[in-house]
Amino acid sequence: MVINTDHSFSTNAGLEHAINLLQQVSFEPGNLPKKCPNSGIGELETLDLLAPHVLGKAALLDRSDVLAHMDPPTPWITWVAALWNARLNQNLLHPATAPFAIEAEKLVIDWLTPFFGMNGGHMCSGSTLANITSLWAARDAVGIKKVVASKASHLSIKKAARILGLIYEEIPTNSNGEIDAEQLKDISDACLVLTAGTTTTGSIDSLKLTGHAKWTHVDAAWAGPLRLSPSHAHLLDGIENADSVAVSAHKWFFQPKDSALVMFRDPKKANSSISFGGGYLTSPNIGIQGSRGASAIPLLATMIAWGRDGLVERIDRTMLMAAKFFEKLNNKKGLAIWAIPKTGITVFRPLTCRTEDLYKCLPEGMLSTCTLDDERWLRSVAANPQADIDEIFSRIDNEIN
Ligand SMILES: *Cc1c(COP(=O)(O)O)cnc(C)c1O
């Protein structure tokens, strides 16, 4: 055994200093080195130099006026779990060095898959990868020839089809932003991708369509977590008939990136078509990523700390916020609202000025913009349980009066 004498690899007062900086509210950013430095300035000085940039220049997602994107604020227990993960640097590829990380992922997968009618799966860095993994399984397990998805599906579906060398067929949407089932042609050799919570409008494709194609994949990157909520689970009824499901945990499960789940109805069949073994590996590498961190541990920590009830309370709270926001916008003259929000996403635009002009007057991070039917719209995503809808609405109200 060699005694560790390089203190850069052991705990010291630096962590305490880092936590103090994390709680600081205002900073004076200094200059970063222009070139790769030859000699280092040391850890504590580096924290002082970087904090004003890293902590001072980011939008805080728990701010009461933040409602722009699908990125949620993260509970502090995940910060700790992420720190533990960084210290251990476990690799899910190697059971010998990551015994608990592997068990943690099994637990999380076992707990969550039943809500979706799935029976297994694994974690990956995002739903982009979960979608590609699912379509790969569909191609190699059952031999699908094309990918069929709506015009409102996420760009990662088209990307996956391109990478996998599959034909991509785009189906128009109806006036609710859902796949227009009447326009579906022969899907007997296809993977039909249905989106549960489209990225722009939060629409849910009819999940009654699951089970009719050779393989059905449900991209539930955004709205999947609603499945845990007794009040909202019904919105995703039918998902249990899918062959595969993707959910981003770094969206509505309040996880730090990179955290997502790819789940299969028949994991044995799916895994056998997406696994490689041999060489230095003691167990096969399943899926696309090779070395992979223990993103299950922050999720496990959140689920134990909050329980399903606590998780659902936060999701339901944001759904109520979206309903309240819609009500307020709907009662105001001079606005067009795209639709009643289904999954916490409200899209609207001013009728008395340009969308961009209103957008520019609002605080950064409050809303986002999108294009629908050749019009520019404002978009709000209820991913922040700490948002103050009265405050947000009054900012908009003041600008268009
Ligand atoms: C966000 C999103 C994705 C991509 O997920 P990442 O986690 O960002 O890779 C895929 N599909 C839908 C519907 C999404 O909203």
The ligand as a Tripos MOL2 file, in Angstrom:
@<TRIPOS>MOLECULE
LIG
   15    15     1     0     0
SMALL
NO_CHARGES

@<TRIPOS>ATOM
      1 C1        -35.8320   16.9800  -24.2140 C.3       1 LIG1
      2 C2        -36.4430   16.0230  -25.1530 C.ar      1 LIG1
      3 C3        -35.6780   15.0260  -25.7760 C.ar      1 LIG1
      4 C4        -34.1850   14.9670  -25.6510 C.3       1 LIG1
      5 O1        -33.8210   14.6890  -24.3490 O.3       1 LIG1
      6 P1        -32.3640   15.0720  -23.7930 P.3       1 LIG1
      7 O2        -32.4650   14.5680  -22.4040 O.co2     1 LIG1
      8 O3        -32.2670   16.5670  -23.9160 O.co2     1 LIG1
      9 O4        -31.3620   14.3770  -24.6340 O.co2     1 LIG1
     10 C5        -36.3150   14.0950  -26.5540 C.ar      1 LIG1
     11 N1        -37.6380   14.1490  -26.7260 N.ar      1 LIG1
     12 C6        -38.4130   15.1040  -26.1720 C.ar      1 LIG1
     13 C7        -39.8840   15.0830  -26.4030 C.3       1 LIG1
     14 C8        -37.8370   16.0850  -25.3610 C.ar      1 LIG1
     15 O5        -38.5880   17.0380  -24.8240 O.3       1 LIG1
@<TRIPOS>BOND
     1     1     2 1
     2     2     3 ar
     3     2    14 ar
     4     3     4 1
     5     3    10 ar
     6     4     5 1
     7     5     6 1
     8     6     7 2
     9     6     8 1
    10     6     9 1
    11    10    11 ar
    12    11    12 ar
    13    12    13 1
    14    12    14 ar
    15    14    15 1
@<TRIPOS>SUBSTRUCTURE
     1 LIG1         1 GROUP 0 **** ****
